[in-house]
Amino acid sequence: MHPLGLVFRHEIIYLVCTIKEYEKINHLALHRFQAASITPKKRDIPEDFDLDEFIGRGEFSYPVKKKSIKLEVIFDRTAAAHLYETPLSEDQVLKDLDNDSVRLTATVKNTSELRW
């Protein structure tokens, strides 16, 4: 394996890497490893690899389709509270509907994580 970075996501730590001579970038959960050792082989890093870009394009969200979707959801005010500080997208809009509800509209990636 050729390590490219570590990503901490919820309670899981992922190793982002390439395997053997393949250029495909993988992410593997570290808790599944039983052992590791250092090899004398030099680490191979793809020239254009950028960890932030890899994460930003949704590789950890399990894309369903590449095209983004317009999401509209009505939340209980309490459930929506964190969305004011941590928006889902740059175009996110939160609109008060009444004392108990908030409507969220945002353009988001179409991912399995969103559907879960």
Secondary structure, 3 states (H helix, E strand, C coil): CEEEEEEEECCEEEEEEECCCCCCCEEEEHHHCCCCCCCCCCCCCCCCCCHHHHHHCCCCCCECCCCCEEEEEEEEHHHHHHHHCCCCCCCCEEEECCCCEEEEEEEECCEHHHHC
